[in-house]
Amino acid sequence: MSKKIGFIGLGIMGKPMALNLLAKGYEVIVNDLNKEAVQTLIDAGATAGDSAKIIGENSDVIITMLPASHHVQQVVLGDNGVLSGAKKGAVIIDMSSITPVVSKEIAAIAEKQGVEMLDAPVSGGEPKAKDGTLAIMVGGKEEVFEQVKDVLYAMGAEVTLVGGNGSGTTAKLANQVIVNLNIAAMSEALVLAAKAGIDVEKMYQAIRGGLAGSAVLDAKAPLILDRNFVAGGRIDINMKDITNVMDTAHSLGVPMPLSSQLLEIFHALKVDGKAADDHGGIVQYFEKLANVEVGRV
């Protein structure tokens, strides 16, 4: 429990994750552009670090939870970045959803400076970030994973070492394909039921115990019925993930016909001003096509 933890990125996911680390008794130093989020952590017992370099200098474990690959590169590798201050033997845990290629590149550069790195993206959205039950998929060396496993279990309930560097981010890409295509398929079905005039909530209750039942259905159908698109996982962030899926898949020679269509759906929603909605808001694309709205009777 003596580890000092630096946490960079206090967004929808990062803020509750950092709060859970504090609640488990860790000493946490935080950094984010959002001063309000930083103040929330200070009020909970954290200290603030003015730069990624300062976080690196004062932490045994540095966690990054940032929107995209270029943010992680800048924060870790930049002039005032984590590696400009990190001590030999420190461990960077990048919990962002980035590409496996970038993840491996950063890990290789860090290793040259005697700093270890794990890619450890998460699944479960804001609710599981808040209650500390995230699924965490990890890529990196087994001995490094064992060294920081307690830190990961302070934020997640299911923590799995998938393989070497880049394996966690690859698993996350696969996860995002399954989650978002699930939401799209569910949305198409809900719109069909709404247009047919049946009670959509009763239909949901009827099918959730069968083969169509899923964690996605139970998480998103009630929110859609309530017209609640407040973001737990934003459309633009998921669009970034599916863009990474397509880039990675094409570089490996893997055609992704369903994911490519999903990416176009995301782009249509962005153009329609829905980028900040929860990805359950995918339903709005199908509603517009069919000129019907899914809701409670």
C-alpha positions in Angstrom: 0.0 0.0 0.0 3.1 2.2 0.0 2.8 2.9 -3.7 2.4 6.6 -4.7 0.1 6.8 -7.6 0.0 9.6 -10.2 -3.3 9.9 -12.1 -3.6 12.0 -15.3 -7.0 12.4 -16.9 -10.0 13.0 -14.7 -12.8 12.7 -17.2 -16.1 10.7 -17.1 -14.1 7.6 -16.3 -10.9 8.9 -14.7 -12.4 10.9 -11.9 -14.3 8.0 -10.3 -11.4 5.7 -10.8 -9.1 8.1 -9.0 -11.6 8.5 -6.2 -11.7 4.7 -5.8 -7.9 4.6 -5.4 -8.2 7.3 -2.7 -11.0 5.3 -1.0 -8.7 2.2 -0.9 -6.1 4.2 0.9 -3.6 5.0 -1.8 -1.7 8.3 -1.9 -2.7 9.9 -5.2 -1.4 12.9 -7.1 -3.6 14.1 -9.9 -3.4 16.3 -13.1 -6.1 17.4 -15.5 -6.9 20.5 -17.6 -10.3 20.5 -15.8 -9.6 22.4 -12.6 -13.1 21.5 -11.2 -12.3 17.8 -11.5 -8.9 18.4 -9.9 -10.6 20.2 -7.0 -13.0 17.3 -6.5 -10.0 15.0 -6.0 -8.2 17.4 -3.7 -11.3 17.6 -1.6 -11.3 13.8 -1.4 -7.6 13.8 -0.2 -5.5 13.9 -3.3 -2.7 16.4 -4.1 -2.3 18.2 -7.4 0.6 18.0 -9.8 1.1 21.0 -12.1 2.5 18.9 -15.0 2.9 15.4 -16.3 6.7 15.7 -15.4 5.9 16.5 -11.8 3.5 13.5 -11.7 6.3 11.3 -13.0 8.8 12.6 -10.5 6.5 12.0 -7.5 4.9 8.6 -8.4 5.8 4.9 -8.3 2.8 4.2 -10.6 1.5 6.6 -13.2 -2.0 6.1 -14.6 -3.1 7.8 -17.8 -6.8 7.9 -18.7 -7.0 10.1 -21.8 -9.3 10.5 -24.8 -7.0 9.3 -27.7 -3.6 8.1 -28.8 -2.1 11.5 -29.5 -3.0 12.7 -26.0 -1.2 9.7 -24.4 1.8 10.3 -26.6 1.9 14.0 -25.6 1.5 13.3 -21.9 4.0 10.5 -21.7 6.6 11.4 -24.3 6.2 15.3 -24.5 8.8 17.8 -23.4 7.2 18.1 -20.0 5.9 14.6 -20.1 5.8 11.7 -17.6 9.1 10.2 -19.0 10.9 13.5 -18.5 10.4 13.0 -14.7 9.8 9.3 -14.1 12.2 7.3 -12.0 13.8 4.0 -13.1 11.5 1.2 -12.0 8.3 3.3 -12.2 5.3 1.8 -14.0 3.1 3.6 -16.4 -0.4 2.1 -16.7 -2.2 3.5 -19.7 -5.9 2.9 -19.2 -7.0 4.9 -22.2 -8.4 3.3 -25.3 -5.7 3.8 -28.0 -4.3 1.7 -30.8 -2.0 -1.3 -30.1 0.6 0.2 -32.5 0.9 3.4 -30.4 0.8 1.5 -27.2 3.7 -0.7 -28.2 5.7 2.3 -29.4 5.3 4.1 -26.1 6.2 1.0 -24.1 9.4 0.5 -26.1 10.5 4.1 -25.5 9.7 3.9 -21.8 11.6 0.7 -21.4 14.8 2.3 -22.8 14.5 4.7 -19.8 14.0 1.9 -17.3 10.3 2.6 -17.0 7.8 -0.2 -17.4 4.4 0.2 -19.1 1.2 -1.7 -19.2 -1.8 -1.0 -21.5 -4.9 -1.6 -19.4 -8.1 -0.3 -21.0 -11.4 -0.8 -19.3 -15.0 -1.8 -20.0 -18.1 -1.0 -18.0 -18.6 2.7 -18.5 -19.2 5.3 -15.9 -21.4 3.1 -13.6 -18.7 0.5 -13.1 -16.0 3.2 -12.9 -18.0 4.6 -10.0 -18.5 1.4 -8.1 -15.1 0.0 -8.8 -16.2 -3.0 -10.8 -14.6 -2.3 -14.2 -13.4 -5.1 -16.4 -9.7 -4.4 -17.1 -7.8 -6.0 -19.9 -4.1 -5.8 -19.5 -1.1 -6.1 -21.9 2.5 -6.2 -20.7 5.1 -8.2 -18.8 3.7 -10.7 -16.2 6.1 -9.6 -13.5 5.1 -5.9 -13.9 1.4 -6.9 -13.9 1.9 -8.8 -10.6 3.7 -5.8 -9.1 0.7 -3.4 -9.7 -2.2 -5.9 -9.7 -3.4 -4.5 -6.3 -3.8 -1.0 -7.9 -5.9 -2.4 -10.8 -8.1 -4.3 -8.4 -8.8 -1.0 -6.5 -10.6 0.1 -9.7 -11.9 -3.2 -11.2 -13.5 -6.5 -10.4 -12.3 -8.5 -13.4 -8.6 -7.9 -14.1 -7.1 -10.1 -16.9 -3.5 -10.2 -18.2 -4.2 -10.9 -21.9 -0.6 -11.0 -23.1 2.3 -8.8 -24.0 2.2 -5.0 -24.7 -0.6 -4.1 -27.0 -2.7 -7.1 -26.0 -4.9 -5.1 -23.7 -5.6 -2.4 -26.3 -6.4 -5.1 -28.9 -8.8 -6.8 -26.5 -10.5 -3.4 -25.9 -10.9 -2.9 -29.7 -12.7 -6.3 -29.9 -14.8 -5.3 -26.9 -15.9 -2.0 -28.5 -16.9 -3.9 -31.7 -19.1 -6.2 -29.7 -20.6 -3.5 -27.5 -21.4 -1.0 -30.1 -22.7 -3.4 -32.7 -24.9 -4.9 -30.0 -26.3 -1.4 -29.3 -26.9 -0.9 -33.1 -28.7 -4.3 -33.5 -30.8 -3.6 -30.4 -31.6 -0.1 -31.7 -32.8 -1.4 -35.0 -35.0 -4.0 -33.2 -36.5 -1.4 -30.8 -37.3 0.9 -33.7 -39.0 -2.0 -35.6 -41.2 -2.7 -32.5 -42.0 1.0 -31.9 -43.1 1.4 -35.6 -45.2 -1.7 -35.3 -47.0 -0.1 -32.4 -46.3 -2.7 -29.7 -45.3 -1.8 -26.1 -41.5 -1.7 -26.4 -40.9 -1.9 -22.6 -43.0 -5.1 -22.5 -41.1 -6.5 -25.5 -37.8 -5.8 -23.7 -39.1 -7.7 -20.6 -40.2 -10.5 -22.8 -36.9 -11.0 -24.6 -34.3 -10.2 -22.0 -34.4 -13.7 -20.4 -33.8 -15.4 -23.7 -30.8 -15.6 -26.1 -31.2 -11.9 -27.1 -30.7 -10.9 -23.4 -27.3 -9.3 -22.7 -25.5 -6.9 -20.4 -25.7 -4.3 -23.2 -29.5 -4.8 -23.5 -30.0 -4.4 -19.8 -27.7 -1.4 -19.6 -29.0 0.5 -22.5 -32.7 -0.4 -23.3 -34.1 1.2 -20.0 -32.1 4.4 -20.8 -33.4 4.5 -24.3 -37.0 4.0 -23.1 -36.4 7.0 -20.7 -34.8 9.0 -23.5 -31.8 9.4 -21.3 -28.7 10.0 -23.5 -26.5 11.5 -20.9 -23.1 10.1 -21.7 -21.5 7.3 -19.8 -19.7 6.4 -23.0 -19.8 9.3 -25.5 -20.6 8.7 -29.2 -17.5 10.6 -30.3 -15.2 8.6 -28.0 -16.7 5.3 -29.3 -16.4 6.7 -32.9 -12.7 7.1 -32.2 -12.5 3.5 -30.9 -14.2 2.1 -34.0 -11.9 4.3 -36.2 -9.0 2.6 -34.4 -10.7 -0.8 -35.0 -10.9 -0.2 -38.8 -7.3 1.1 -39.0 -5.9 -1.8 -37.0 -8.1 -4.4 -38.8 -7.0 -3.1 -42.3 -3.3 -3.1 -41.3 -3.8 -6.8 -40.3 -5.8 -7.7 -43.4 -9.1 -8.2 -41.6 -12.2 -6.9 -43.4 -14.8 -5.5 -40.9 -18.1 -5.0 -42.9 -20.4 -4.5 -39.9 -17.9 -2.2 -38.1 -17.4 -0.1 -41.2 -21.2 0.5 -41.4 -21.2 1.3 -37.7 -18.5 3.9 -38.2 -20.7 5.6 -40.9 -23.6 5.6 -38.4 -21.4 7.3 -35.8 -20.4 9.9 -38.4 -24.0 10.6 -39.3 -24.8 11.1 -35.6 -21.9 13.4 -35.2 -23.1 15.5 -38.1 -26.6 15.5 -36.5 -25.1 17.1 -33.3 -25.2 14.0 -31.2 -21.4 13.5 -30.6 -21.7 14.2 -26.9 -24.6 11.8 -26.4 -24.2 8.4 -24.8 -23.6 5.6 -27.4 -27.1 4.3 -26.5 -28.1 7.3 -28.6 -27.2 5.2 -31.7 -31.0 4.5 -31.6 -31.6 8.1 -32.8 -30.0 7.2 -36.2 -32.5 4.4 -36.8 -35.4 6.5 -35.4 -34.7 9.2 -38.0 -34.7 6.6 -40.8 -38.0 5.2 -39.7 -39.6 8.4 -38.5 -40.5 7.0 -35.1 -39.4 7.4 -31.5 -38.8 4.6 -29.1 -40.2 5.4 -25.6 -42.5 4.2 -22.9 -46.2 4.0 -23.6 
